[in-house]
Amino acid sequence: MKHRSTLRDSKEIPIWLYQNDDLVTQAKTENLTDEGMCIKTNGLLFPKNTTIDIAFAPENNKPSNRRRAKVIHRSLNAIGIEFSKTKSSA
């Protein structure tokens, strides 16, 4: 992942995080690229290399199609994810 050389969008966008088809938490993007994003998780951390699904929250408050991703970084209140090349089954 070339996350250091990619243009980043620092908008906070509401998202839903799923694991094994279960909604785990709602969160916000911290910065977003074509390859992945940093997500503010308010202390909830996923183990490194965990596969999760992400759904962006549209204005009508219903989650959009999910996007599969892998956790590649962790910090105290955030995770860094890389989008998978394949789409989520959900």
Secondary structure in CASP SS format (residue, H / E / C, confidence):
PFRMAT SS
TARGET T0000
AUTHOR 0000-0000-0000
METHOD secondary structure of the structure
MODEL  1
M C 1.00
K C 1.00
H C 1.00
R C 1.00
S C 1.00
T C 1.00
L C 1.00
R C 1.00
D E 1.00
S C 1.00
K C 1.00
E C 1.00
I C 1.00
P E 1.00
I E 1.00
W E 1.00
L E 1.00
Y E 1.00
Q E 1.00
N C 1.00
D C 1.00
D E 1.00
L E 1.00
V E 1.00
T E 1.00
Q E 1.00
A E 1.00
K E 1.00
T E 1.00
E E 1.00
N E 1.00
L E 1.00
T C 1.00
D C 1.00
E C 1.00
G E 1.00
M E 1.00
C E 1.00
I E 1.00
K E 1.00
T C 1.00
N C 1.00
G C 1.00
L C 1.00
L C 1.00
F C 1.00
P C 1.00
K C 1.00
N C 1.00
T C 1.00
T E 1.00
I E 1.00
D E 1.00
I E 1.00
A E 1.00
F E 1.00
A C 1.00
P C 1.00
E C 1.00
N C 1.00
N C 1.00
K C 1.00
P C 1.00
S C 1.00
N C 1.00
R E 1.00
R E 1.00
R E 1.00
A E 1.00
K E 1.00
V E 1.00
I E 1.00
H E 1.00
R E 1.00
S C 1.00
L C 1.00
N C 1.00
A E 1.00
I E 1.00
G E 1.00
I E 1.00
E E 1.00
F E 1.00
S C 1.00
K C 1.00
T C 1.00
K C 1.00
S C 1.00
S C 1.00
A C 1.00
END
